[in-house]
């Protein structure tokens, strides 16, 4: 009897015919009398029955995405929802993801009875994608995106820059000696990301609003690159020539030295810390203050070296690897993250400006969602926590504290 009632109410909700009283009843029934397997069956039934009036994805793309969601739900014992410092019920997250998959022009979240978001508004601010610029040694700038069709992008001092696909380039060194080394700069804009295979075979994946400066050929006794923003590194082993990443740190400098390993560095100017997270292998992280004082640490795998910009102090803490690597895996992952940190991530990825109507304190957010989601859906999910609401003016997002009821 209860299962039949849940099914009836669930489908009424997806067809937007449910009353507030029925919605409260549905929430209570799912929380107390619906297993994960039954919830999954309901979601699949709703997927096949619900037909949005104006879909964003093609039927084939929607079906493929839904199949991926089914596999993920089967593989994971629990999915982390977006909450304000606590965990919400699974069905809220699942329903939101399902509607994201369907690509409809409205978004449903528990407690959200607002009007549908017009499709035109959702498409005004789009997610980031693979794009960058490559500045060659002579100052020439090469645009890298899906419109770049050339196989060979440049020839520099015996090194060929190859266009592997729409999101990666590689440097092929033919071994010809050159008296003076040349440097290139790969830069991603806000709303962009890109990959490069360096001349030594090391792989670098740049997040949005980042850049890396590197020689077209490594020579001497070290492989040194300079980073701004955030990047993941998979360094090719070479014991005779250590790999070093140098970042600016509020007047001081911080460097990560490795032989062959994988790590992530986050060094955005607007963030309070520079973070170097070791994923495999070993690294030595050193930092110099503006006064010239040197500090050094050697974090273990799964730990993070943090350089405080204001305190100019270096420390090691256990890393939340899932949160650190979320961007590379195509996800946002918020683990007790304050709204300003959340919005800085969104600003870099969606290339938006963020303003605050008033001060927001003591509000932490938890959850995960794909970076491919339109910003309108991301904001709706954040609003579903009851902590904040948003106003959008072109590409400016205004964050407003949600008034608390007594």
N, C-alpha and C positions, 0 to 999 in steps of 0.2 A: 504493500500500500504506500509506504513512504517513498520507495524508489519511483513508483509511477507518478507521485506528486512532484518529486524532484525533477523528473524528466519534463513534466508538463510546465512547471514554473521556469525551468532552465531555458526551454525553447521559447517561451513567451518573452523572456528577457532578451534573447537574441533577436527576436522579431520586434522588440521595443513596444510590446503591448502590456508589459507587467505594471502593476500598480505599486505604489510605495509599500503598502502592507504586504503584498505578495513578495516583494523584493526582500523585506526583512525576514519573512518566513523562509525564503529560499536560502538566505545566508545561514540561518539557524539550522536548517535541515542538512545542508552540505557540511557544516562544521561538526555536526553530531552524528550523522547517519550515512555519510557517503564516503566510501573508500577511494583510494587513489585510482584503482582499476575502474571503478564505476565513473569517477570523474573523467578519466581519459575517454571512456566510451561516450559520455555525454558530449565532450568536446568534439569528438570525431563526428557524431551525429549532427551537431550544430554546424560543423564545417561543411558537411554535404548539403544541409538544408538551407543554410543562410546564403543569400545571393545579394551582394551589395549593389546599389543602384548605379554606381559609377566606380568601377574597380581601378586601382592603380596598377596592379600586377595583371599579367595575362593569366588565363585559367591554368596554363601549363606551369607558369612560374609559381602561382599560388599553391598548386598541388605539390610541386617539388618542395616548397618551403614548409608546407604542413607535414610532409613526410619527414623532413629533417627534424621538425619539432617533436614528432612522435618518437623518433629514435632517441632524441636527447632526453625526453621525459622517461623513456624506458631505461636509459643508461644511468640516470641520476636518481638517487633516492629522494632527493628534495631539491627544489628550485628556489633560489633566494628571490623574494619579491622586493619591490621598492616599498620601503616603510620609513617611518620617521623614528629611528632608534629602536625599532622592534620589528618582529616578523608578523606579516599579515597572512591570511589564509591562502593556500595554494590556488584556489579557484579564481581569485581576483587576478593574479598574475597570469594564469593560464588563459583566461578569457581575453585579457588585454593582448597577449601574444597572438592568440587566434585571430583577433580582429586586425592586428598588424599584418598577419599572414594573408588574410582576405583582402586587405588593401582598401577597405571601405572608407567612406568619407566622414565617418563619425567614430568616436572612440568611447568605449564603455569602461568605467571603473566603479567600484563600489562607492556609493555615496555621491556620485557625480551625475547630476541630472541636467547638466547644461546643454545648450543647443549644440547641434553638430558643428564641427569645424569645417568650413568650406574647403573643397579640394584646392582651390586657387591659393588660399592662405597657406595650406600645408606645403605647397610646392614653391612658395616664395623663398623659403630658406631650406636648402637641400643639404643632405649629408656630404661630408668630404669624400674625395675619391683620389685615385692615383694620378698625381700631377706634380711637376717640379720644374725647376730651371737648372741648367748646368752652365756655370760660368767658366770658360776655358782660360788658359794662361794668357792669351792675347786679348782678353776682355770680351770676346764673342760670347753671346748668350744663346744657348740652345734650349728651346721649349720642349719639355718632355710631358706628353700626355697621349691620349688615344689617337690624336690626329697625326702624331709623329710616325711616319712610315719608313724612314730611311733605316737601312740595316747598319750602316757605318755612320756614326755621328761626327767623328773627328779623328785626326791623326796628329799626335803630339810626341815629338822626340822618340820615335820608334814605338809608341804605344797607341793601339787602336781602341777607340771607345765604341763599343758595340751595343746596339739597341736590341735587347733580348725579347722584350714584349712591351706592353703598354705600361708596365709598372716596375721595370728593372733594366738597368744598364750594367755593362761589365767592361773592365779594362784588360786588354790582352797585350802583354809585354812581349815583344819579339826578341828582347835581349840586347838590342843595340845600345852601346854606351853613349852617354851624353855628358858634357862637362858641367852643365848647370841644370838642376832639377826645376820642373815647372809644377805649378799648383793649380788645382781645379776646386771649385766650390759647388756642391750640390745643395740646392735650397728648396724646401717645400713651403708653400704659402699657408696661411690659415685656410683650413678646408682641403688640405692636401697631404699625401704620404707617398713615399717612394723608396726603392731599394737599389743598392749598388753593390757590385762585387769589385772590390779593390784590386790593384795590380798583384797583390800577394795571395789572392784567393779568399781573403776575409770578406764576410758578408755584413752589410750594414742596412738596417731598416729604419728610415727616418719617419718619425711621427710628424704631425702637423706643426707648422710654424717653427721649423728647425733647419739647421744647416750643418754641413760638415766640410771642412777644408782639408785637403789631402794632396800629397804629391802624385804625379802621374806614374812615377816609379819610386819605390822605396830603395834607399841607399844608405850607406853608413852603418852605424851600429844599433839603430833603432827604427821602428816604424811609427812615426808620430802623426796624429791627426788632431784637428781642433773641432770641438762640437759646441753648438748652441742649440738649446731646446732639448729634445729627447730622441734617443735612438737605442735600438737593440743591436748588439754586436755578436757575431760568431767568428772568432779570430782563428785564422789558420796557424797551426803550430810552427814555430821557428825559434828554437832555443838560442840561436846565435844572434837573433835580432828581435828583442822584445817589442811588443806592440804597446803604444802609449796613447791614451786619449786625454787631451787637456781641455778643461773648461774654465771659463771666467766665473768667479764667485764673489761678486760684490766688492771689487777692488783687489781681492786676493785671487789665487788660482788653486784649482784642484786637478789632480791627474790620477788616472787609473792605468797601472802597468801590468801587462799579462804576457804569458808565453803562448798559450793556446787555450781558449776558454769561451764561455758564453756569458754575457752580462747585459744589463740594461742601465742606462744613465738618463736621469731626468734632471735637466738644468735650465729650466725656463726662468727668465729674469723675474717674472712676476710671482714665482713661488718662493716661499720662505727658506726652503732647503734645496740643496743639490743632493741627489740620491744616486748611489751606485749599488746596484743589486746583483750579487753573484748567483748565477744559475747553474754553472758547472765549472770545474777547474779551480783555478786559484788566481787571486789578484792582490796587488798591493795598491792601496789608495793613500795618496799623500795630498796635503794641502798646505798652502802658505798664506798667512794672514797679510794684511796690508802693511804690517810692521815687519814682515819678513820672518815671523816665527813659523817653524816647520812642524807638522804633525803627520803621523802615518799610522795606518791600521791595516790588518789583513783579515777581512771578513771571511767566514766559512760559507759554503754553499747554502743558500736559503737565507742568508743574512744580508743586511744592507748597511753600507757606510753612508752616514748623513753628515753633511756640512751645513751648519747653521749660518745663514748669511749675516745675521745681526751679531750673534755671539761669536762668530768665527771660531767655532769649535767643532772638532771631528769626533763622531761617536759611531758605535756599531749596535744595531738592533736587529731582532728577528724580523724578516720581511714577510709581508702578505704577498706572496708570489702571484697569486691569482689576480690581485688588484694591480700589481706592477705590470703584468703581462697582458692585461685585458685589452689594451689598445691594439697590440700586435695581433691578438686573436679576434679582432673585429667586434669587441664588446666594450661597453661601459660597465665598470664594476665599482660600486660604492660601498665601502665597509666603514660605517660610522664616520661618514665624511660630511663636513659642514657645507652649507649651501654655497658659500663663495668658492670653495674648491671645486664643487660640482659645476658651478656656472663657468669657471675658468676653463674647465675641460670642454664644456659645450661651446664656449666662445671660440676656442681654437679650432674645433672640428667643424662647426657650422659657419664659421666666419661671421659671427654676430657681435654686436656691442651689447654689454650688459650694464644696466643701471639699477640702483636700489632705491625704492621709495622711502625706506627707513631702515634702521639697523636691525639685523637679524642675529640673535644670539641663542646659543644653547639648542640649536636644531641640528641633529645629526641624521644622515640619510643612509639607508642600506638598500642594496638591490643590484640587479644587473639587467641590461637590455642591449640589443645589438646596435652598433654604431651606424648601421644602415637605416635605422628608423628616422623618418622625417622629424624635425625638431618639434612640430606641433604635437606629435604623439608623446615625445619625451616629456614635454612640459605638462601634458595632461596626466601622465603617470606621476610626476612629482606633485602635482596638485592633488592627486588622489590620496596623498598622505595626510592632507588636512593642515599642513604646516605653512604652505605658501600658495600664492596664486600669481599669475603673470598677465601682463599686457604686452602686446606686440605692436610696434610701430615701424613698419618696413623691416629693417634688419636690426632693430634695437629691441631687446627684451627687458622689460621693467619687472623687477622682482618685488612683490608686495607681501608682507606678512599676513597670514590668514588670521582674522579676528577669532579669538577663542571665546566660546560660549561659556557663561558662568556655570 
